[in-house]
């Protein structure tokens, strides 16, 4: 099977899985089909996902700092850490992208290790959901940032609008 045929086959399988009523996530689909999360994102319908080069890391991160609310997620070793916060600004220094959060998420990211960035729109548990996924060179999610919700569990309209504008800018 050629690379193109394999991508088409995966896209068909992903489309079928997305029609099922059970909740699906990028990681669960990747495990189901034995591929990396980025492969799933690239196989998703165009209206649900767009994958860009990691070279746009700084532009994407800066845009996310405008969001009033976000959920920063890291999955590692079966653990899922979710932090509801505002995304703090950062700057490059000493080989890292240093997040300058004092009351928000802070830390040091290896921005040069982010090979691709995905904009995903996947419903979860019956709720509209939009996220920015940061993929490493192997196509695995290093971390994710999900659009923030209000008390009614709906994505805040200005964040939804910002997500789609950022996605469309690429």
Protein Blocks (a to p, Z undefined) as FASTA:
>chain_A
ZZklmmmmmmmmmmmmmmpmbdcdfklmmmmnopafklmmmmpcfkloccddfklmmmmm
mmmmmpmbdcddddeehiacdddddddddddeehiacdfbfkbccddddfklmmbdcddd
ddeehiacdddddddfkopafbdcdddddfkopacfklmmmmmmmmmmZZ
